[in-house]
Amino acid sequence: MKKKQLLQSAFMMASMLLTASVVLAAPPGGGGGAGAPIDGGITLLLGAGASYGIKKLRDRRAK
């Protein structure tokens, strides 16, 4: 029984690795397109994180 499970696990792992290599392959022709704009989202997340951290510090000092 364990041999069958080991074989199934090995087959699943091999198929996942092969699928990942196909998915992550570069598009034909080099593809070097423009990157995704991430500036606005990261700025908002950093601001929200800083605000939350300051609030937590003030709440901790108030106790």
C-alpha positions as CSV (number, residue, x, y, z in Angstrom):
1,M,0.0,0.0,0.0
2,K,2.8,2.4,0.9
3,K,4.5,1.7,-2.4
4,K,1.4,2.7,-4.3
5,Q,1.0,6.0,-2.3
6,L,4.7,6.8,-2.9
7,L,4.3,6.2,-6.6
8,Q,1.3,8.4,-6.8
9,S,3.0,11.1,-4.8
10,A,6.1,11.0,-7.1
11,F,3.8,11.2,-10.2
12,M,1.9,14.2,-8.8
13,M,5.1,16.0,-7.9
14,A,6.7,15.4,-11.3
15,S,3.5,16.6,-13.1
16,M,3.4,19.8,-10.9
17,L,7.1,20.5,-11.6
18,L,6.7,20.0,-15.4
19,T,3.5,22.2,-15.4
20,A,5.3,24.9,-13.5
21,S,8.2,25.0,-15.9
22,V,5.8,25.4,-18.9
23,V,3.8,28.1,-17.2
24,L,6.9,30.1,-16.2
25,A,8.5,29.9,-19.6
26,A,9.1,33.1,-21.5
27,P,6.8,34.0,-24.3
28,P,8.0,33.5,-27.8
29,G,10.1,36.4,-29.2
30,G,11.6,37.6,-25.9
31,G,8.5,39.5,-24.8
32,G,10.3,42.2,-22.8
33,G,7.2,44.3,-22.2
34,A,6.7,47.0,-19.6
35,G,6.4,46.1,-16.0
36,A,3.3,46.4,-13.9
37,P,2.7,49.8,-12.2
38,I,3.0,49.0,-8.5
39,D,3.8,52.5,-7.1
40,G,0.3,53.5,-6.0
41,G,-0.7,50.3,-4.3
42,I,2.5,50.0,-2.4
43,T,2.4,53.6,-1.2
44,L,-1.2,53.0,0.1
45,L,-0.2,49.8,1.9
46,L,2.9,51.4,3.5
47,G,0.8,54.4,4.7
48,A,-1.9,52.1,6.1
49,G,0.7,50.0,7.9
50,A,2.4,53.0,9.4
51,S,-0.9,54.4,10.5
52,Y,-1.9,51.1,12.1
53,G,1.5,50.9,13.8
54,I,1.2,54.4,15.3
55,K,-2.3,53.7,16.5
56,K,-1.1,50.5,18.2
57,L,1.8,52.3,19.9
58,R,-0.5,55.1,21.2
59,D,-3.0,52.5,22.5
60,R,-0.3,50.6,24.3
61,R,1.1,53.8,25.9
62,A,-2.4,54.8,27.0
63,K,-2.8,51.7,29.1
